[in-house]
Amino acid sequence: MENSKENSSLNLPEPQFVSLKQSLEDSLAKFYSAPACYTGMVPDDSSQKDKENKENCVIKNETTKPMCAVPFRVLPSARYKLNTYSKKVFVGGLPPDISADEISTQFSSFGNHKVDWPHKTQLDLFPPKGYAFLLFAHEESIHRLLEACEEDDKKYFFQVSSVSIKNKKVQVRPWLLDYCDCFLKPSEPLDPRKTVFVGGVPRLLKAQELAKIMNVNFDFVCYAGIDVDPWLKYPKGSARVCFCNQESYIKALQTRFVLLKTTEINKQVELKPFVLCNQSCDMCCINFDSKAPIKESIYFCSNVSCLKYFCVNCWSISHAVTKHRPIVINQSTTVTQQVERVPPFQVRNY
């Protein structure tokens, strides 16, 4: 009966229709099961760390072609029936005498990957603090790994062995991409002039947790976002919080520090203004003269009584007798806390 309804518009013989339907279903299944590939180039202004992350993301195998980084949300929503994860996974509680090759061997069944940890190039033969990162080539490997793990209280554990310790349970901690963004007020526009930069954010912290903490302390938070690297989509240790009004924004800057406290985190972090590159000088815009072009800003004044962008001339005029210290905007780098994954700010020149 169901096939008859679907065939009504095609008007094909029943055996031919069934064969065509099966062929289309097989083709769609093959398309959605194939790994996506993104061959984007590294921007000229990318930092060295981002370039290294891309190199880590392109993992080679002797029997396969180089694998490329998968961009965020590149496939239709039907592709992601399961959760969407970063391809970088934290593994903690490793035996002290386990090497990178031993780690790689015990996780090799889940897919092509690379083992890494901070300062690995400095002749460290073993993970110095008992943890490492697995950089997988495809997200499907994360799903296979988690299926093989033992789950306890929403935490994942996997058994590894070294020369001295057999079948030790280590924690596998994936990063869900849903943790990156939290919109408390989706209808509110995101304004970079009401956004604070949060440095030293623990990589365990989710955007939902950050938004809740900031909203309790300062009120009227409309958005919180965890900054991730562009290739592996893993937290970089910083975040941004956007407020609905100027009062809450100023209150956060005046407070300067906030305590991030959850069941697993207890850390005080600093709040600073979120500064954008390529902004026009505010004073040039106010004192607009058709004969004099509006100049690009070089300085940003972070004093709460100011919070404006200035070119060199306007800074010297407006701050000749003040003790405000400017933030120097380097247009060729990202020293002003710019990130690769910026939410849809309504950026405008004032």
GIFENMO-V621183 format. One record per backbone hydrogen bond with DSSP energy under -1.0 kcal/mol. NH is the residue of the N-H (numbers start at 1). CO is the residue of the C=O. If there is no record, write none. Layout:
<<NH	CO> <NH	CO>>
This chain:
<<5	1> <6	2> <7	3> <11	7> <17	13> <18	14> <19	15> <20	16> <21	17> <22	18> <23	19> <24	20> <25	21> <26	22> <27	23> <28	24> <29	25> <30	26> <31	27> <32	28> <33	29> <46	43> <51	47> <52	48> <53	49> <54	50> <55	51> <56	52> <57	53> <58	54> <59	57> <67	59> <79	76> <80	77> <86	175> <89	134> <90	173> <91	132> <92	171> <94	130> <98	95> <103	99> <104	100> <105	101> <106	102> <110	107> <111	108> <114	135> <116	133> <120	117> <122	119> <123	121> <124	120> <130	127> <132	91> <133	116> <134	89> <135	114> <136	87> <137	112> <141	138> <142	139> <143	139> <144	140> <145	141> <146	142> <147	143> <148	144> <150	157> <152	155> <155	152> <157	150> <158	170> <160	168> <162	165> <168	160> <170	158> <171	92> <172	156> <173	90> <177	84> <179	176> <180	177> <182	224> <185	222> <188	185> <194	191> <195	192> <196	241> <197	272> <198	239> <199	270> <201	237> <205	202> <207	179> <210	206> <211	207> <212	208> <213	209> <214	210> <215	211> <216	212> <217	213> <218	214> <219	215> <222	242> <223	242> <224	182> <225	240> <226	180> <227	238> <229	234> <233	229> <236	227> <239	198> <240	225> <241	196> <242	223> <243	194> <244	220> <249	245> <250	246> <251	247> <252	248> <253	249> <254	250> <255	251> <256	252> <257	255> <258	269> <260	267> <262	265> <267	260> <269	258> <271	256> <272	197> <274	195> <281	295> <282	309> <285	281> <286	282> <287	283> <292	289> <297	279> <298	310> <299	310> <300	327> <301	308> <306	303> <310	299> <315	311> <316	312> <317	313> <318	314> <319	315> <327	300> <329	298> <333	330> <345	343> <346	190> <347	345>>
